Amino acid sequence: MNIDLVMLVTEALDQAKKQGLRQKDVAELSQIGEVGLSRLKKADDARFSTLQALGESVGLKLIWVPDSSLAELVAKGDLFD
């Protein structure tokens, strides 16, 4: 199971819980469906659009951030050494 994917799904479900939403509600709001959400929780891979819909259903959005170790190499000028 993909650790990053698990973290994203867990974060979305934690956010839903804070809002008083059940997994059934999240599945409906995201239009993933209960079976789809269940599969997503066990998946090794997921479509970006599925993760985006899941996040948006609970007020989250996906963003890209620099990998700190890569950013450090760039800052030092050591990226291609």
Rosetta constraint file for C-alpha pairs under 8 A:
AtomPair CA 1 CA 5 HARMONIC 8.00 0.50
AtomPair CA 1 CA 6 HARMONIC 7.50 0.50
AtomPair CA 1 CA 42 HARMONIC 6.98 0.50
AtomPair CA 1 CA 43 HARMONIC 6.38 0.50
AtomPair CA 1 CA 44 HARMONIC 4.70 0.50
AtomPair CA 2 CA 6 HARMONIC 6.26 0.50
AtomPair CA 2 CA 43 HARMONIC 7.48 0.50
AtomPair CA 2 CA 44 HARMONIC 4.99 0.50
AtomPair CA 2 CA 45 HARMONIC 7.02 0.50
AtomPair CA 3 CA 7 HARMONIC 6.19 0.50
AtomPair CA 4 CA 8 HARMONIC 6.31 0.50
AtomPair CA 5 CA 9 HARMONIC 6.24 0.50
AtomPair CA 5 CA 43 HARMONIC 7.96 0.50
AtomPair CA 5 CA 44 HARMONIC 7.36 0.50
AtomPair CA 5 CA 45 HARMONIC 7.22 0.50
AtomPair CA 5 CA 46 HARMONIC 7.73 0.50
AtomPair CA 6 CA 10 HARMONIC 5.93 0.50
AtomPair CA 6 CA 41 HARMONIC 6.76 0.50
AtomPair CA 7 CA 11 HARMONIC 5.97 0.50
AtomPair CA 8 CA 12 HARMONIC 6.26 0.50
AtomPair CA 8 CA 51 HARMONIC 7.86 0.50
AtomPair CA 9 CA 13 HARMONIC 6.20 0.50
AtomPair CA 9 CA 40 HARMONIC 7.70 0.50
AtomPair CA 9 CA 41 HARMONIC 6.58 0.50
AtomPair CA 9 CA 51 HARMONIC 7.74 0.50
AtomPair CA 9 CA 54 HARMONIC 7.87 0.50
AtomPair CA 10 CA 14 HARMONIC 5.98 0.50
AtomPair CA 11 CA 15 HARMONIC 6.10 0.50
AtomPair CA 12 CA 16 HARMONIC 6.19 0.50
AtomPair CA 12 CA 54 HARMONIC 6.87 0.50
AtomPair CA 12 CA 55 HARMONIC 5.76 0.50
AtomPair CA 12 CA 58 HARMONIC 6.57 0.50
AtomPair CA 12 CA 60 HARMONIC 7.32 0.50
AtomPair CA 13 CA 17 HARMONIC 6.16 0.50
AtomPair CA 13 CA 23 HARMONIC 7.12 0.50
AtomPair CA 13 CA 26 HARMONIC 7.89 0.50
AtomPair CA 14 CA 18 HARMONIC 6.34 0.50
AtomPair CA 15 CA 19 HARMONIC 6.48 0.50
AtomPair CA 15 CA 58 HARMONIC 6.35 0.50
AtomPair CA 16 CA 20 HARMONIC 6.35 0.50
AtomPair CA 16 CA 21 HARMONIC 5.01 0.50
AtomPair CA 16 CA 22 HARMONIC 6.94 0.50
AtomPair CA 16 CA 23 HARMONIC 7.69 0.50
AtomPair CA 16 CA 26 HARMONIC 7.02 0.50
AtomPair CA 16 CA 58 HARMONIC 5.59 0.50
AtomPair CA 17 CA 21 HARMONIC 5.30 0.50
AtomPair CA 17 CA 22 HARMONIC 6.56 0.50
AtomPair CA 19 CA 58 HARMONIC 7.93 0.50
AtomPair CA 21 CA 25 HARMONIC 5.81 0.50
AtomPair CA 21 CA 26 HARMONIC 6.71 0.50
AtomPair CA 22 CA 26 HARMONIC 6.43 0.50
AtomPair CA 23 CA 27 HARMONIC 6.05 0.50
AtomPair CA 23 CA 34 HARMONIC 7.63 0.50
AtomPair CA 24 CA 28 HARMONIC 6.27 0.50
AtomPair CA 24 CA 33 HARMONIC 7.87 0.50
AtomPair CA 24 CA 34 HARMONIC 6.08 0.50
AtomPair CA 25 CA 29 HARMONIC 6.03 0.50
AtomPair CA 26 CA 30 HARMONIC 5.88 0.50
AtomPair CA 26 CA 54 HARMONIC 7.23 0.50
AtomPair CA 26 CA 57 HARMONIC 6.34 0.50
AtomPair CA 26 CA 58 HARMONIC 7.30 0.50
AtomPair CA 27 CA 31 HARMONIC 5.89 0.50
AtomPair CA 27 CA 32 HARMONIC 5.24 0.50
AtomPair CA 27 CA 33 HARMONIC 4.63 0.50
AtomPair CA 27 CA 34 HARMONIC 5.23 0.50
AtomPair CA 27 CA 36 HARMONIC 7.70 0.50
AtomPair CA 27 CA 37 HARMONIC 6.07 0.50
AtomPair CA 27 CA 54 HARMONIC 7.78 0.50
AtomPair CA 28 CA 32 HARMONIC 6.67 0.50
AtomPair CA 28 CA 33 HARMONIC 5.75 0.50
AtomPair CA 28 CA 34 HARMONIC 7.45 0.50
AtomPair CA 29 CA 57 HARMONIC 5.46 0.50
AtomPair CA 30 CA 53 HARMONIC 5.06 0.50
AtomPair CA 30 CA 54 HARMONIC 5.16 0.50
AtomPair CA 30 CA 56 HARMONIC 7.28 0.50
AtomPair CA 30 CA 57 HARMONIC 5.10 0.50
AtomPair CA 31 CA 53 HARMONIC 7.51 0.50
AtomPair CA 32 CA 36 HARMONIC 5.33 0.50
AtomPair CA 32 CA 37 HARMONIC 6.11 0.50
AtomPair CA 32 CA 50 HARMONIC 7.15 0.50
AtomPair CA 32 CA 53 HARMONIC 7.78 0.50
AtomPair CA 32 CA 54 HARMONIC 7.59 0.50
AtomPair CA 33 CA 37 HARMONIC 6.12 0.50
AtomPair CA 34 CA 38 HARMONIC 6.13 0.50
AtomPair CA 35 CA 39 HARMONIC 6.16 0.50
AtomPair CA 36 CA 40 HARMONIC 6.04 0.50
AtomPair CA 37 CA 41 HARMONIC 6.27 0.50
AtomPair CA 38 CA 42 HARMONIC 6.85 0.50
AtomPair CA 39 CA 43 HARMONIC 5.94 0.50
AtomPair CA 40 CA 46 HARMONIC 6.98 0.50
AtomPair CA 46 CA 50 HARMONIC 6.76 0.50
AtomPair CA 46 CA 51 HARMONIC 7.04 0.50
AtomPair CA 47 CA 51 HARMONIC 6.55 0.50
AtomPair CA 48 CA 52 HARMONIC 5.99 0.50
AtomPair CA 49 CA 53 HARMONIC 6.04 0.50
AtomPair CA 50 CA 54 HARMONIC 6.17 0.50
AtomPair CA 51 CA 55 HARMONIC 6.12 0.50
AtomPair CA 51 CA 62 HARMONIC 7.89 0.50
AtomPair CA 52 CA 56 HARMONIC 6.04 0.50
AtomPair CA 52 CA 61 HARMONIC 6.43 0.50
AtomPair CA 52 CA 62 HARMONIC 6.35 0.50
AtomPair CA 53 CA 57 HARMONIC 6.10 0.50
AtomPair CA 54 CA 58 HARMONIC 7.06 0.50
AtomPair CA 55 CA 59 HARMONIC 6.19 0.50
AtomPair CA 55 CA 60 HARMONIC 4.52 0.50
AtomPair CA 55 CA 61 HARMONIC 5.48 0.50
AtomPair CA 55 CA 62 HARMONIC 7.24 0.50
AtomPair CA 56 CA 60 HARMONIC 5.11 0.50
AtomPair CA 56 CA 61 HARMONIC 5.87 0.50
AtomPair CA 66 CA 70 HARMONIC 7.28 0.50
AtomPair CA 66 CA 71 HARMONIC 6.31 0.50
AtomPair CA 67 CA 71 HARMONIC 6.03 0.50
AtomPair CA 68 CA 72 HARMONIC 6.09 0.50
AtomPair CA 69 CA 73 HARMONIC 6.48 0.50
AtomPair CA 70 CA 74 HARMONIC 6.35 0.50
AtomPair CA 70 CA 79 HARMONIC 7.50 0.50
AtomPair CA 71 CA 75 HARMONIC 6.11 0.50
AtomPair CA 72 CA 76 HARMONIC 6.16 0.50
AtomPair CA 73 CA 77 HARMONIC 6.05 0.50
AtomPair CA 73 CA 78 HARMONIC 4.99 0.50
AtomPair CA 73 CA 79 HARMONIC 4.92 0.50
AtomPair CA 74 CA 78 HARMONIC 6.11 0.50
AtomPair CA 74 CA 79 HARMONIC 5.24 0.50
